[in-house]
């Protein structure tokens, strides 16, 4: 099982508050809860962009945009082709559950 320390949720250049927030998310179980929520919705809305997935989930895009790469590292999601996002109107990568 991967943990916060396998792939930090913050950069060394981020402020100390980012490290504190990331560690708090792991300890409280929020990081895992978000990953589980994104994964379950990705199965329902397979091939979505992070913004589309967030829209379907009625949540902030930053949650999906941050948890999808976590799922990719765990080999539960893969990046797909690039297409215009229905939410942002920009070229975005699609995500697929594995």
N, C-alpha and C positions, 0 to 999 in steps of 0.2 A: 504494500500500500504506500502510495506516495504521500509525503507530508509537506508542510510548508518549507522545510529545509532542503528537500530534493530540488525544488525550483521555487525560489522565493517569490512571493506575491508583490514584492517591492524591489526597486533598484537601489544600489548602494548610494546613488546620487539623490534619492528621494529624501525628503525631510524625515526626521525621527518619528513624527506623527504617523507617517505612512507605515513604517515598520510596526509601530504599536497597533495601528488599526488592523493590519494584516494578521499579526499574531493573535489579536483578539478575535478575529473572524474564525480562525482555526480552532482556538480553544473553545469558543462558544458553539461550534458546530455550524456556523453560518456558511462557511466556505463549502462544506460538504452539502449542505441543504441547497445552496444555489446551484452547485454542479448537478445534483440530482434533478432539480426542477428544470434546468436547461436541457439535460439529457432526455427527460421524459417528453418535453415539448418538442425537442428536435425529432424524436421518433414520430410525432404527430404531424409536424410541419417540415418534413425532410426536404432538403434542398433550399432552405431559406437562407437569407443573409442575416447577419446578427441584428440589424435594425428591424427586419421583418419578423424575426423570431421574438424580439422584445415587444413588438406591437401585438402579436398574437397572445403573448403572455401578459400583456398589460403591465409591463415593468420597464425599467430604465435600460436603454440600449447598452450602457456601460457594463451592466451585469452580464448580459449575453456575450458581449465582445471580450470580456475578461475570462469568462468561464469556458467558452468554446476552445481556446487554446489549451486550457487545463485538461479538458476532455480529450483533445487531440494527443497530448502527451501520455494520457492513460490508454490510448488506442481505442477510444470509444466514439470518436468523431474524426472525420477527415474533411479537408478542404476540397471543394469541387471547383467547377469552372467559375469564371467571372462573368457577371451579367449586370444589367441595370437593376438596381434595387427599387422595388415598388414604393418604398418609404422615402429614401433619400434622393432618388433620381440619379444617383451616381453609380459608377462601375464598382461593384463590390464582389467579394468572394462568396460563394455559396458554401453551406456546411451540410454534411450528411452524417447520419448516425452509422455506426459500424457495429 
